[in-house]
Amino acid sequence: MLQLADLPSNLHASSSDRLPASDELLPLEELERRAIFRALRETGGDKLAAARLLGIGKTTLYRKLKQYEAERQPA
């Protein structure tokens, strides 16, 4: 039986980055955030490749990343 530890580390998704179960409802912003960070993981941090994978422009990706970083900062 395979365990999570048997898989390469780039396949380990944190619970906050995993995609939701088909019956789990999340706000669209949270789905978007998870998709962006998953795309970045899958592309090894290559932002241009992640933007292409997501079907968005690189400017949009940079703006979204800046937004999510600002949300993580204490007020």
PDB file of N, CA, C, O and CB in Angstrom:
ATOM      1  N   MET A   1       0.843  -1.168   0.000  1.00  0.00           N
ATOM      2  CA  MET A   1       0.000   0.000   0.000  1.00  0.00           C
ATOM      3  C   MET A   1       0.896   1.241   0.000  1.00  0.00           C
ATOM      4  O   MET A   1       1.857   1.318   0.765  1.00  0.00           O
ATOM      5  CB  MET A   1      -0.963  -0.007   1.220  1.00  0.00           C
ATOM      6  N   LEU A   2       0.582   2.192  -0.844  1.00  0.00           N
ATOM      7  CA  LEU A   2       1.335   3.442  -0.903  1.00  0.00           C
ATOM      8  C   LEU A   2       0.883   4.391   0.188  1.00  0.00           C
ATOM      9  O   LEU A   2      -0.302   4.477   0.512  1.00  0.00           O
ATOM     10  CB  LEU A   2       1.180   4.103  -2.272  1.00  0.00           C
ATOM     11  N   GLN A   3       1.832   5.088   0.738  1.00  0.00           N
ATOM     12  CA  GLN A   3       1.565   6.117   1.731  1.00  0.00           C
ATOM     13  C   GLN A   3       1.954   7.458   1.135  1.00  0.00           C
ATOM     14  O   GLN A   3       2.706   7.512   0.162  1.00  0.00           O
ATOM     15  CB  GLN A   3       2.336   5.844   3.060  1.00  0.00           C
ATOM     16  N   LEU A   4       1.456   8.524   1.703  1.00  0.00           N
ATOM     17  CA  LEU A   4       1.792   9.866   1.235  1.00  0.00           C
ATOM     18  C   LEU A   4       3.308  10.073   1.225  1.00  0.00           C
ATOM     19  O   LEU A   4       3.839  10.704   0.312  1.00  0.00           O
ATOM     20  CB  LEU A   4       1.115  10.928   2.120  1.00  0.00           C
ATOM     21  N   ALA A   5       3.991   9.556   2.213  1.00  0.00           N
ATOM     22  CA  ALA A   5       5.446   9.710   2.313  1.00  0.00           C
ATOM     23  C   ALA A   5       6.181   9.011   1.166  1.00  0.00           C
ATOM     24  O   ALA A   5       7.336   9.334   0.887  1.00  0.00           O
ATOM     25  CB  ALA A   5       5.937   9.159   3.649  1.00  0.00           C
ATOM     26  N   ASP A   6       5.524   8.061   0.502  1.00  0.00           N
ATOM     27  CA  ASP A   6       6.145   7.352  -0.619  1.00  0.00           C
ATOM     28  C   ASP A   6       6.170   8.191  -1.901  1.00  0.00           C
ATOM     29  O   ASP A   6       6.911   7.883  -2.835  1.00  0.00           O
ATOM     30  CB  ASP A   6       5.407   6.047  -0.877  1.00  0.00           C
ATOM     31  N   LEU A   7       5.373   9.231  -1.941  1.00  0.00           N
ATOM     32  CA  LEU A   7       5.266  10.068  -3.136  1.00  0.00           C
ATOM     33  C   LEU A   7       6.281  11.206  -3.098  1.00  0.00           C
ATOM     34  O   LEU A   7       6.708  11.614  -2.018  1.00  0.00           O
ATOM     35  CB  LEU A   7       3.847  10.633  -3.270  1.00  0.00           C
ATOM     36  N   PRO A   8       6.672  11.724  -4.264  1.00  0.00           N
ATOM     37  CA  PRO A   8       7.570  12.885  -4.280  1.00  0.00           C
ATOM     38  C   PRO A   8       6.932  14.067  -3.553  1.00  0.00           C
ATOM     39  O   PRO A   8       5.712  14.231  -3.571  1.00  0.00           O
ATOM     40  CB  PRO A   8       7.923  13.279  -5.734  1.00  0.00           C
ATOM     41  N   SER A   9       7.753  14.876  -2.925  1.00  0.00           N
ATOM     42  CA  SER A   9       7.238  15.980  -2.107  1.00  0.00           C
ATOM     43  C   SER A   9       6.410  16.977  -2.905  1.00  0.00           C
ATOM     44  O   SER A   9       5.517  17.616  -2.348  1.00  0.00           O
ATOM     45  CB  SER A   9       8.383  16.701  -1.444  1.00  0.00           C
ATOM     46  N   ASN A  10       6.691  17.128  -4.225  1.00  0.00           N
ATOM     47  CA  ASN A  10       5.905  18.087  -5.003  1.00  0.00           C
ATOM     48  C   ASN A  10       4.464  17.617  -5.210  1.00  0.00           C
ATOM     49  O   ASN A  10       3.625  18.388  -5.676  1.00  0.00           O
ATOM     50  CB  ASN A  10       6.565  18.326  -6.354  1.00  0.00           C
ATOM     51  N   LEU A  11       4.173  16.366  -4.868  1.00  0.00           N
ATOM     52  CA  LEU A  11       2.806  15.866  -4.974  1.00  0.00           C
ATOM     53  C   LEU A  11       2.057  15.948  -3.654  1.00  0.00           C
ATOM     54  O   LEU A  11       0.866  15.643  -3.596  1.00  0.00           O
ATOM     55  CB  LEU A  11       2.814  14.441  -5.464  1.00  0.00           C
ATOM     56  N   HIS A  12       2.737  16.353  -2.604  1.00  0.00           N
ATOM     57  CA  HIS A  12       2.093  16.509  -1.305  1.00  0.00           C
ATOM     58  C   HIS A  12       1.377  17.853  -1.301  1.00  0.00           C
ATOM     59  O   HIS A  12       2.023  18.901  -1.328  1.00  0.00           O
ATOM     60  CB  HIS A  12       3.131  16.412  -0.130  1.00  0.00           C
ATOM     61  N   ALA A  13       0.089  17.831  -1.270  1.00  0.00           N
ATOM     62  CA  ALA A  13      -0.683  19.075  -1.218  1.00  0.00           C
ATOM     63  C   ALA A  13      -1.096  19.332   0.217  1.00  0.00           C
ATOM     64  O   ALA A  13      -1.568  18.434   0.914  1.00  0.00           O
ATOM     65  CB  ALA A  13      -1.931  19.008  -2.148  1.00  0.00           C
ATOM     66  N   SER A  14      -0.915  20.556   0.644  1.00  0.00           N
ATOM     67  CA  SER A  14      -1.399  20.890   1.976  1.00  0.00           C
ATOM     68  C   SER A  14      -2.922  20.931   1.917  1.00  0.00           C
ATOM     69  O   SER A  14      -3.501  21.066   0.839  1.00  0.00           O
ATOM     70  CB  SER A  14      -0.807  22.258   2.480  1.00  0.00           C
ATOM     71  N   SER A  15      -3.555  20.816   3.048  1.00  0.00           N
ATOM     72  CA  SER A  15      -5.014  20.796   3.063  1.00  0.00           C
ATOM     73  C   SER A  15      -5.589  22.095   2.526  1.00  0.00           C
ATOM     74  O   SER A  15      -6.691  22.090   1.978  1.00  0.00           O
ATOM     75  CB  SER A  15      -5.526  20.543   4.471  1.00  0.00           C
ATOM     76  N   SER A  16      -4.872  23.216   2.668  1.00  0.00           N
ATOM     77  CA  SER A  16      -5.394  24.486   2.166  1.00  0.00           C
ATOM     78  C   SER A  16      -5.208  24.629   0.657  1.00  0.00           C
ATOM     79  O   SER A  16      -5.876  25.457   0.038  1.00  0.00           O
ATOM     80  CB  SER A  16      -4.716  25.642   2.878  1.00  0.00           C
ATOM     81  N   ASP A  17      -4.320  23.845   0.053  1.00  0.00           N
ATOM     82  CA  ASP A  17      -4.097  23.931  -1.386  1.00  0.00           C
ATOM     83  C   ASP A  17      -4.790  22.831  -2.175  1.00  0.00           C
ATOM     84  O   ASP A  17      -4.839  22.878  -3.405  1.00  0.00           O
ATOM     85  CB  ASP A  17      -2.634  23.890  -1.668  1.00  0.00           C
ATOM     86  N   ARG A  18      -5.318  21.857  -1.482  1.00  0.00           N
ATOM     87  CA  ARG A  18      -5.953  20.761  -2.203  1.00  0.00           C
ATOM     88  C   ARG A  18      -7.239  21.252  -2.857  1.00  0.00           C
ATOM     89  O   ARG A  18      -7.855  22.213  -2.397  1.00  0.00           O
ATOM     90  CB  ARG A  18      -6.243  19.575  -1.256  1.00  0.00           C
ATOM     91  N   LEU A  19      -7.631  20.589  -3.923  1.00  0.00           N
ATOM     92  CA  LEU A  19      -8.901  20.916  -4.548  1.00  0.00           C
ATOM     93  C   LEU A  19     -10.009  20.306  -3.708  1.00  0.00           C
ATOM     94  O   LEU A  19      -9.818  19.258  -3.092  1.00  0.00           O
ATOM     95  CB  LEU A  19      -8.961  20.406  -6.021  1.00  0.00           C
ATOM     96  N   PRO A  20     -11.170  20.959  -3.680  1.00  0.00           N
ATOM     97  CA  PRO A  20     -12.244  20.459  -2.825  1.00  0.00           C
ATOM     98  C   PRO A  20     -12.852  19.168  -3.357  1.00  0.00           C
ATOM     99  O   PRO A  20     -12.775  18.864  -4.547  1.00  0.00           O
ATOM    100  CB  PRO A  20     -13.322  21.509  -2.682  1.00  0.00           C
ATOM    101  N   ALA A  21     -13.451  18.430  -2.452  1.00  0.00           N
ATOM    102  CA  ALA A  21     -14.225  17.257  -2.863  1.00  0.00           C
ATOM    103  C   ALA A  21     -15.390  17.746  -3.710  1.00  0.00           C
ATOM    104  O   ALA A  21     -15.805  18.899  -3.592  1.00  0.00           O
ATOM    105  CB  ALA A  21     -14.732  16.430  -1.622  1.00  0.00           C
ATOM    106  N   SER A  22     -15.909  16.895  -4.544  1.00  0.00           N
ATOM    107  CA  SER A  22     -16.949  17.318  -5.480  1.00  0.00           C
ATOM    108  C   SER A  22     -18.186  17.888  -4.782  1.00  0.00           C
ATOM    109  O   SER A  22     -18.907  18.689  -5.376  1.00  0.00           O
ATOM    110  CB  SER A  22     -17.355  16.151  -6.348  1.00  0.00           C
ATOM    111  N   ASP A  23     -18.441  17.495  -3.543  1.00  0.00           N
ATOM    112  CA  ASP A  23     -19.617  18.014  -2.848  1.00  0.00           C
ATOM    113  C   ASP A  23     -19.284  19.142  -1.870  1.00  0.00           C
ATOM    114  O   ASP A  23     -20.162  19.627  -1.156  1.00  0.00           O
ATOM    115  CB  ASP A  23     -20.303  16.894  -2.109  1.00  0.00           C
ATOM    116  N   GLU A  24     -18.027  19.554  -1.840  1.00  0.00           N
ATOM    117  CA  GLU A  24     -17.604  20.619  -0.928  1.00  0.00           C
ATOM    118  C   GLU A  24     -17.767  21.972  -1.614  1.00  0.00           C
ATOM    119  O   GLU A  24     -17.260  22.175  -2.717  1.00  0.00           O
ATOM    120  CB  GLU A  24     -16.130  20.409  -0.472  1.00  0.00           C
ATOM    121  N   LEU A  25     -18.462  22.887  -0.974  1.00  0.00           N
ATOM    122  CA  LEU A  25     -18.659  24.225  -1.522  1.00  0.00           C
ATOM    123  C   LEU A  25     -17.678  25.190  -0.877  1.00  0.00           C
ATOM    124  O   LEU A  25     -17.528  25.232   0.345  1.00  0.00           O
ATOM    125  CB  LEU A  25     -20.113  24.703  -1.304  1.00  0.00           C
ATOM    126  N   LEU A  26     -17.014  25.963  -1.726  1.00  0.00           N
ATOM    127  CA  LEU A  26     -16.076  26.975  -1.262  1.00  0.00           C
ATOM    128  C   LEU A  26     -16.346  28.262  -2.026  1.00  0.00           C
ATOM    129  O   LEU A  26     -16.860  28.225  -3.144  1.00  0.00           O
ATOM    130  CB  LEU A  26     -14.598  26.509  -1.447  1.00  0.00           C
ATOM    131  N   PRO A  27     -16.005  29.398  -1.434  1.00  0.00           N
ATOM    132  CA  PRO A  27     -16.125  30.651  -2.179  1.00  0.00           C
ATOM    133  C   PRO A  27     -15.230  30.608  -3.420  1.00  0.00           C
ATOM    134  O   PRO A  27     -14.168  29.985  -3.397  1.00  0.00           O
ATOM    135  CB  PRO A  27     -15.752  31.863  -1.280  1.00  0.00           C
ATOM    136  N   LEU A  28     -15.650  31.261  -4.492  1.00  0.00           N
ATOM    137  CA  LEU A  28     -14.874  31.267  -5.730  1.00  0.00           C
ATOM    138  C   LEU A  28     -13.466  31.795  -5.522  1.00  0.00           C
ATOM    139  O   LEU A  28     -12.519  31.294  -6.128  1.00  0.00           O
ATOM    140  CB  LEU A  28     -15.577  32.096  -6.779  1.00  0.00           C
ATOM    141  N   GLU A  29     -13.319  32.802  -4.671  1.00  0.00           N
ATOM    142  CA  GLU A  29     -11.987  33.356  -4.417  1.00  0.00           C
ATOM    143  C   GLU A  29     -11.052  32.301  -3.831  1.00  0.00           C
ATOM    144  O   GLU A  29      -9.872  32.255  -4.179  1.00  0.00           O
ATOM    145  CB  GLU A  29     -12.083  34.558  -3.468  1.00  0.00           C
ATOM    146  N   GLU A  30     -11.574  31.456  -2.943  1.00  0.00           N
ATOM    147  CA  GLU A  30     -10.753  30.403  -2.353  1.00  0.00           C
ATOM    148  C   GLU A  30     -10.401  29.342  -3.390  1.00  0.00           C
ATOM    149  O   GLU A  30      -9.273  28.850  -3.410  1.00  0.00           O
ATOM    150  CB  GLU A  30     -11.478  29.761  -1.165  1.00  0.00           C
ATOM    151  N   LEU A  31     -11.345  28.987  -4.244  1.00  0.00           N
ATOM    152  CA  LEU A  31     -11.063  28.036  -5.328  1.00  0.00           C
ATOM    153  C   LEU A  31      -9.984  28.583  -6.250  1.00  0.00           C
ATOM    154  O   LEU A  31      -9.082  27.858  -6.670  1.00  0.00           O
ATOM    155  CB  LEU A  31     -12.343  27.732  -6.133  1.00  0.00           C
ATOM    156  N   GLU A  32     -10.089  29.866  -6.557  1.00  0.00           N
ATOM    157  CA  GLU A  32      -9.100  30.511  -7.422  1.00  0.00           C
ATOM    158  C   GLU A  32      -7.714  30.493  -6.773  1.00  0.00           C
ATOM    159  O   GLU A  32      -6.720  30.168  -7.422  1.00  0.00           O
ATOM    160  CB  GLU A  32      -9.522  31.960  -7.732  1.00  0.00           C
ATOM    161  N   ARG A  33      -7.662  30.840  -5.498  1.00  0.00           N
ATOM    162  CA  ARG A  33      -6.386  30.872  -4.777  1.00  0.00           C
ATOM    163  C   ARG A  33      -5.740  29.484  -4.788  1.00  0.00           C
ATOM    164  O   ARG A  33      -4.546  29.354  -5.060  1.00  0.00           O
ATOM    165  CB  ARG A  33      -6.592  31.360  -3.318  1.00  0.00           C
ATOM    166  N   ARG A  34      -6.518  28.468  -4.496  1.00  0.00           N
ATOM    167  CA  ARG A  34      -5.988  27.104  -4.478  1.00  0.00           C
ATOM    168  C   ARG A  34      -5.500  26.687  -5.865  1.00  0.00           C
ATOM    169  O   ARG A  34      -4.449  26.059  -5.991  1.00  0.00           O
ATOM    170  CB  ARG A  34      -7.058  26.122  -3.976  1.00  0.00           C
ATOM    171  N   ALA A  35      -6.256  27.032  -6.898  1.00  0.00           N
ATOM    172  CA  ALA A  35      -5.865  26.668  -8.263  1.00  0.00           C
ATOM    173  C   ALA A  35      -4.554  27.353  -8.642  1.00  0.00           C
ATOM    174  O   ALA A  35      -3.695  26.738  -9.274  1.00  0.00           O
ATOM    175  CB  ALA A  35      -6.977  27.049  -9.268  1.00  0.00           C
ATOM    176  N   ILE A  36      -4.396  28.608  -8.265  1.00  0.00           N
ATOM    177  CA  ILE A  36      -3.171  29.342  -8.582  1.00  0.00           C
ATOM    178  C   ILE A  36      -1.970  28.709  -7.888  1.00  0.00           C
ATOM    179  O   ILE A  36      -0.941  28.478  -8.523  1.00  0.00           O
ATOM    180  CB  ILE A  36      -3.303  30.818  -8.171  1.00  0.00           C
ATOM    181  N   PHE A  37      -2.090  28.429  -6.605  1.00  0.00           N
ATOM    182  CA  PHE A  37      -0.949  27.859  -5.888  1.00  0.00           C
ATOM    183  C   PHE A  37      -0.649  26.432  -6.338  1.00  0.00           C
ATOM    184  O   PHE A  37       0.505  26.004  -6.331  1.00  0.00           O
ATOM    185  CB  PHE A  37      -1.208  27.882  -4.389  1.00  0.00           C
ATOM    186  N   ARG A  38      -1.673  25.709  -6.724  1.00  0.00           N
ATOM    187  CA  ARG A  38      -1.430  24.363  -7.256  1.00  0.00           C
ATOM    188  C   ARG A  38      -0.717  24.444  -8.602  1.00  0.00           C
ATOM    189  O   ARG A  38       0.203  23.669  -8.864  1.00  0.00           O
ATOM    190  CB  ARG A  38      -2.758  23.585  -7.403  1.00  0.00           C
ATOM    191  N   ALA A  39      -1.134  25.376  -9.454  1.00  0.00           N
ATOM    192  CA  ALA A  39      -0.476  25.551 -10.755  1.00  0.00           C
ATOM    193  C   ALA A  39       0.980  25.942 -10.564  1.00  0.00           C
ATOM    194  O   ALA A  39       1.846  25.469 -11.299  1.00  0.00           O
ATOM    195  CB  ALA A  39      -1.206  26.617 -11.599  1.00  0.00           C
ATOM    196  N   LEU A  40       1.262  26.790  -9.597  1.00  0.00           N
ATOM    197  CA  LEU A  40       2.647  27.178  -9.319  1.00  0.00           C
ATOM    198  C   LEU A  40       3.463  25.984  -8.846  1.00  0.00           C
ATOM    199  O   LEU A  40       4.617  25.821  -9.242  1.00  0.00           O
ATOM    200  CB  LEU A  40       2.692  28.293  -8.269  1.00  0.00           C
ATOM    201  N   ARG A  41       2.870  25.151  -8.003  1.00  0.00           N
ATOM    202  CA  ARG A  41       3.568  23.943  -7.553  1.00  0.00           C
ATOM    203  C   ARG A  41       3.847  23.023  -8.734  1.00  0.00           C
ATOM    204  O   ARG A  41       4.953  22.499  -8.871  1.00  0.00           O
ATOM    205  CB  ARG A  41       2.741  23.201  -6.480  1.00  0.00           C
ATOM    206  N   GLU A  42       2.853  22.828  -9.578  1.00  0.00           N
ATOM    207  CA  GLU A  42       2.981  21.897 -10.711  1.00  0.00           C
ATOM    208  C   GLU A  42       4.008  22.382 -11.738  1.00  0.00           C
ATOM    209  O   GLU A  42       4.596  21.575 -12.457  1.00  0.00           O
ATOM    210  CB  GLU A  42       1.621  21.706 -11.393  1.00  0.00           C
ATOM    211  N   THR A  43       4.221  23.695 -11.806  1.00  0.00           N
ATOM    212  CA  THR A  43       5.167  24.245 -12.772  1.00  0.00           C
ATOM    213  C   THR A  43       6.498  24.597 -12.120  1.00  0.00           C
ATOM    214  O   THR A  43       7.331  25.267 -12.730  1.00  0.00           O
ATOM    215  CB  THR A  43       4.577  25.477 -13.442  1.00  0.00           C
ATOM    216  N   GLY A  44       6.700  24.154 -10.899  1.00  0.00           N
ATOM    217  CA  GLY A  44       7.958  24.419 -10.209  1.00  0.00           C
ATOM    218  C   GLY A  44       8.185  25.896  -9.931  1.00  0.00           C
ATOM    219  O   GLY A  44       9.329  26.346  -9.859  1.00  0.00           O
ATOM    220  N   GLY A  45       7.099  26.657  -9.774  1.00  0.00           N
ATOM    221  CA  GLY A  45       7.210  28.080  -9.475  1.00  0.00           C
ATOM    222  C   GLY A  45       7.313  28.966 -10.699  1.00  0.00           C
ATOM    223  O   GLY A  45       7.448  30.182 -10.568  1.00  0.00           O
ATOM    224  N   ASP A  46       7.252  28.385 -11.884  1.00  0.00           N
ATOM    225  CA  ASP A  46       7.336  29.168 -13.127  1.00  0.00           C
ATOM    226  C   ASP A  46       6.009  29.898 -13.328  1.00  0.00           C
ATOM    227  O   ASP A  46       5.009  29.291 -13.713  1.00  0.00           O
ATOM    228  CB  ASP A  46       7.663  28.246 -14.366  1.00  0.00           C
ATOM    229  N   LYS A  47       6.008  31.197 -13.065  1.00  0.00           N
ATOM    230  CA  LYS A  47       4.770  31.974 -13.091  1.00  0.00           C
ATOM    231  C   LYS A  47       4.170  32.080 -14.490  1.00  0.00           C
ATOM    232  O   LYS A  47       2.949  32.033 -14.643  1.00  0.00           O
ATOM    233  CB  LYS A  47       5.023  33.358 -12.544  1.00  0.00           C
ATOM    234  N   LEU A  48       5.006  32.220 -15.501  1.00  0.00           N
ATOM    235  CA  LEU A  48       4.488  32.296 -16.864  1.00  0.00           C
ATOM    236  C   LEU A  48       3.824  30.980 -17.259  1.00  0.00           C
ATOM    237  O   LEU A  48       2.747  30.981 -17.856  1.00  0.00           O
ATOM    238  CB  LEU A  48       5.614  32.642 -17.850  1.00  0.00           C
ATOM    239  N   ALA A  49       4.464  29.858 -16.929  1.00  0.00           N
ATOM    240  CA  ALA A  49       3.885  28.551 -17.233  1.00  0.00           C
ATOM    241  C   ALA A  49       2.597  28.336 -16.434  1.00  0.00           C
ATOM    242  O   ALA A  49       1.637  27.767 -16.954  1.00  0.00           O
ATOM    243  CB  ALA A  49       4.900  27.427 -16.930  1.00  0.00           C
ATOM    244  N   ALA A  50       2.569  28.781 -15.185  1.00  0.00           N
ATOM    245  CA  ALA A  50       1.365  28.644 -14.357  1.00  0.00           C
ATOM    246  C   ALA A  50       0.221  29.457 -14.949  1.00  0.00           C
ATOM    247  O   ALA A  50      -0.917  28.990 -15.001  1.00  0.00           O
ATOM    248  CB  ALA A  50       1.645  29.094 -12.905  1.00  0.00           C
ATOM    249  N   ALA A  51       0.521  30.667 -15.392  1.00  0.00           N
ATOM    250  CA  ALA A  51      -0.515  31.504 -16.011  1.00  0.00           C
ATOM    251  C   ALA A  51      -1.066  30.822 -17.258  1.00  0.00           C
ATOM    252  O   ALA A  51      -2.278  30.800 -17.475  1.00  0.00           O
ATOM    253  CB  ALA A  51       0.049  32.902 -16.369  1.00  0.00           C
ATOM    254  N   ARG A  52      -0.179  30.270 -18.071  1.00  0.00           N
ATOM    255  CA  ARG A  52      -0.629  29.551 -19.272  1.00  0.00           C
ATOM    256  C   ARG A  52      -1.496  28.354 -18.903  1.00  0.00           C
ATOM    257  O   ARG A  52      -2.535  28.119 -19.521  1.00  0.00           O
ATOM    258  CB  ARG A  52       0.577  29.085 -20.104  1.00  0.00           C
ATOM    259  N   LEU A  53      -1.068  27.603 -17.898  1.00  0.00           N
ATOM    260  CA  LEU A  53      -1.814  26.433 -17.448  1.00  0.00           C
ATOM    261  C   LEU A  53      -3.218  26.819 -16.992  1.00  0.00           C
ATOM    262  O   LEU A  53      -4.182  26.093 -17.235  1.00  0.00           O
ATOM    263  CB  LEU A  53      -1.065  25.730 -16.316  1.00  0.00           C
ATOM    264  N   LEU A  54      -3.320  27.959 -16.333  1.00  0.00           N
ATOM    265  CA  LEU A  54      -4.607  28.436 -15.824  1.00  0.00           C
ATOM    266  C   LEU A  54      -5.440  29.156 -16.879  1.00  0.00           C
ATOM    267  O   LEU A  54      -6.632  29.390 -16.681  1.00  0.00           O
ATOM    268  CB  LEU A  54      -4.380  29.358 -14.656  1.00  0.00           C
ATOM    269  N   GLY A  55      -4.814  29.504 -17.997  1.00  0.00           N
ATOM    270  CA  GLY A  55      -5.533  30.225 -19.049  1.00  0.00           C
ATOM    271  C   GLY A  55      -5.754  31.688 -18.721  1.00  0.00           C
ATOM    272  O   GLY A  55      -6.749  32.284 -19.134  1.00  0.00           O
ATOM    273  N   ILE A  56      -4.814  32.268 -17.971  1.00  0.00           N
ATOM    274  CA  ILE A  56      -4.894  33.692 -17.627  1.00  0.00           C
ATOM    275  C   ILE A  56      -3.600  34.370 -18.039  1.00  0.00           C
ATOM    276  O   ILE A  56      -2.595  33.706 -18.293  1.00  0.00           O
ATOM    277  CB  ILE A  56      -5.162  33.894 -16.104  1.00  0.00           C
ATOM    278  N   GLY A  57      -3.627  35.682 -18.103  1.00  0.00           N
ATOM    279  CA  GLY A  57      -2.432  36.440 -18.438  1.00  0.00           C
ATOM    280  C   GLY A  57      -1.479  36.517 -17.261  1.00  0.00           C
ATOM    281  O   GLY A  57      -1.890  36.392 -16.108  1.00  0.00           O
ATOM    282  N   LYS A  58      -0.204  36.724 -17.559  1.00  0.00           N
ATOM    283  CA  LYS A  58       0.780  36.798 -16.470  1.00  0.00           C
ATOM    284  C   LYS A  58       0.518  37.999 -15.567  1.00  0.00           C
ATOM    285  O   LYS A  58       0.778  37.939 -14.366  1.00  0.00           O
ATOM    286  CB  LYS A  58       2.202  36.875 -17.039  1.00  0.00           C
ATOM    287  N   THR A  59       0.004  39.088 -16.139  1.00  0.00           N
ATOM    288  CA  THR A  59      -0.313  40.265 -15.331  1.00  0.00           C
ATOM    289  C   THR A  59      -1.408  39.942 -14.326  1.00  0.00           C
ATOM    290  O   THR A  59      -1.350  40.372 -13.173  1.00  0.00           O
ATOM    291  CB  THR A  59      -0.743  41.437 -16.226  1.00  0.00           C
ATOM    292  N   THR A  60      -2.395  39.191 -14.761  1.00  0.00           N
ATOM    293  CA  THR A  60      -3.473  38.772 -13.865  1.00  0.00           C
ATOM    294  C   THR A  60      -2.925  37.895 -12.748  1.00  0.00           C
ATOM    295  O   THR A  60      -3.293  38.061 -11.585  1.00  0.00           O
ATOM    296  CB  THR A  60      -4.568  38.020 -14.645  1.00  0.00           C
ATOM    297  N   LEU A  61      -2.053  36.969 -13.098  1.00  0.00           N
ATOM    298  CA  LEU A  61      -1.462  36.098 -12.089  1.00  0.00           C
ATOM    299  C   LEU A  61      -0.674  36.908 -11.066  1.00  0.00           C
ATOM    300  O   LEU A  61      -0.819  36.689  -9.863  1.00  0.00           O
ATOM    301  CB  LEU A  61      -0.558  35.054 -12.747  1.00  0.00           C
ATOM    302  N   TYR A  62       0.150  37.834 -11.522  1.00  0.00           N
ATOM    303  CA  TYR A  62       0.930  38.657 -10.602  1.00  0.00           C
ATOM    304  C   TYR A  62       0.018  39.479  -9.697  1.00  0.00           C
ATOM    305  O   TYR A  62       0.290  39.616  -8.504  1.00  0.00           O
ATOM    306  CB  TYR A  62       1.872  39.580 -11.380  1.00  0.00           C
ATOM    307  N   ARG A  63      -1.073  40.033 -10.259  1.00  0.00           N
ATOM    308  CA  ARG A  63      -2.007  40.832  -9.469  1.00  0.00           C
ATOM    309  C   ARG A  63      -2.676  39.967  -8.399  1.00  0.00           C
ATOM    310  O   ARG A  63      -2.824  40.393  -7.253  1.00  0.00           O
ATOM    311  CB  ARG A  63      -3.073  41.477 -10.380  1.00  0.00           C
ATOM    312  N   LYS A  64      -3.073  38.761  -8.775  1.00  0.00           N
ATOM    313  CA  LYS A  64      -3.719  37.855  -7.823  1.00  0.00           C
ATOM    314  C   LYS A  64      -2.746  37.446  -6.714  1.00  0.00           C
ATOM    315  O   LYS A  64      -3.123  37.405  -5.543  1.00  0.00           O
ATOM    316  CB  LYS A  64      -4.254  36.604  -8.550  1.00  0.00           C
ATOM    317  N   LEU A  65      -1.506  37.147  -7.076  1.00  0.00           N
ATOM    318  CA  LEU A  65      -0.511  36.773  -6.066  1.00  0.00           C
ATOM    319  C   LEU A  65      -0.273  37.917  -5.089  1.00  0.00           C
ATOM    320  O   LEU A  65      -0.143  37.699  -3.884  1.00  0.00           O
ATOM    321  CB  LEU A  65       0.813  36.367  -6.735  1.00  0.00           C
ATOM    322  N   LYS A  66      -0.216  39.127  -5.612  1.00  0.00           N
ATOM    323  CA  LYS A  66      -0.034  40.305  -4.751  1.00  0.00           C
ATOM    324  C   LYS A  66      -1.229  40.455  -3.809  1.00  0.00           C
ATOM    325  O   LYS A  66      -1.056  40.771  -2.632  1.00  0.00           O
ATOM    326  CB  LYS A  66       0.144  41.593  -5.606  1.00  0.00           C
ATOM    327  N   GLN A  67      -2.424  40.231  -4.318  1.00  0.00           N
ATOM    328  CA  GLN A  67      -3.644  40.305  -3.521  1.00  0.00           C
ATOM    329  C   GLN A  67      -3.621  39.267  -2.396  1.00  0.00           C
ATOM    330  O   GLN A  67      -3.912  39.590  -1.244  1.00  0.00           O
ATOM    331  CB  GLN A  67      -4.881  40.098  -4.414  1.00  0.00           C
ATOM    332  N   TYR A  68      -3.279  38.041  -2.726  1.00  0.00           N
ATOM    333  CA  TYR A  68      -3.273  36.986  -1.717  1.00  0.00           C
ATOM    334  C   TYR A  68      -2.185  37.225  -0.672  1.00  0.00           C
ATOM    335  O   TYR A  68      -2.380  36.917   0.503  1.00  0.00           O
ATOM    336  CB  TYR A  68      -3.075  35.621  -2.379  1.00  0.00           C
ATOM    337  N   GLU A  69      -1.062  37.760  -1.081  1.00  0.00           N
ATOM    338  CA  GLU A  69       0.009  38.083  -0.133  1.00  0.00           C
ATOM    339  C   GLU A  69      -0.431  39.183   0.813  1.00  0.00           C
ATOM    340  O   GLU A  69      -0.138  39.129   2.007  1.00  0.00           O
ATOM    341  CB  GLU A  69       1.285  38.506  -0.876  1.00  0.00           C
ATOM    342  N   ALA A  70      -1.138  40.190   0.288  1.00  0.00           N
ATOM    343  CA  ALA A  70      -1.631  41.293   1.125  1.00  0.00           C
ATOM    344  C   ALA A  70      -2.654  40.782   2.135  1.00  0.00           C
ATOM    345  O   ALA A  70      -2.701  41.265   3.266  1.00  0.00           O
ATOM    346  CB  ALA A  70      -2.256  42.403   0.251  1.00  0.00           C
ATOM    347  N   GLU A  71      -3.475  39.808   1.735  1.00  0.00           N
ATOM    348  CA  GLU A  71      -4.480  39.248   2.628  1.00  0.00           C
ATOM    349  C   GLU A  71      -3.838  38.471   3.775  1.00  0.00           C
ATOM    350  O   GLU A  71      -4.432  38.349   4.847  1.00  0.00           O
ATOM    351  CB  GLU A  71      -5.428  38.345   1.852  1.00  0.00           C
ATOM    352  N   ARG A  72      -2.637  37.948   3.561  1.00  0.00           N
ATOM    353  CA  ARG A  72      -1.963  37.165   4.592  1.00  0.00           C
ATOM    354  C   ARG A  72      -1.239  38.047   5.607  1.00  0.00           C
ATOM    355  O   ARG A  72      -0.896  37.586   6.696  1.00  0.00           O
ATOM    356  CB  ARG A  72      -0.977  36.207   3.952  1.00  0.00           C
ATOM    357  N   GLN A  73      -1.005  39.316   5.256  1.00  0.00           N
ATOM    358  CA  GLN A  73      -0.300  40.239   6.131  1.00  0.00           C
ATOM    359  C   GLN A  73      -1.231  40.740   7.233  1.00  0.00           C
ATOM    360  O   GLN A  73      -2.389  41.056   6.959  1.00  0.00           O
ATOM    361  CB  GLN A  73       0.267  41.422   5.325  1.00  0.00           C
ATOM    362  N   PRO A  74      -0.754  40.815   8.461  1.00  0.00           N
ATOM    363  CA  PRO A  74      -1.592  41.365   9.538  1.00  0.00           C
ATOM    364  C   PRO A  74      -1.859  42.840   9.293  1.00  0.00           C
ATOM    365  O   PRO A  74      -1.004  43.560   8.777  1.00  0.00           O
ATOM    366  CB  PRO A  74      -0.919  41.168  10.917  1.00  0.00           C
ATOM    367  N   ALA A  75      -3.041  43.276   9.664  1.00  0.00           N
ATOM    368  CA  ALA A  75      -3.443  44.679   9.436  1.00  0.00           C
ATOM    369  C   ALA A  75      -2.860  45.611  10.465  1.00  0.00           C
ATOM    370  O   ALA A  75      -3.103  46.817  10.414  1.00  0.00           O
ATOM    371  CB  ALA A  75      -4.950  44.808   9.445  1.00  0.00           C
TER     372      ALA A  75
END
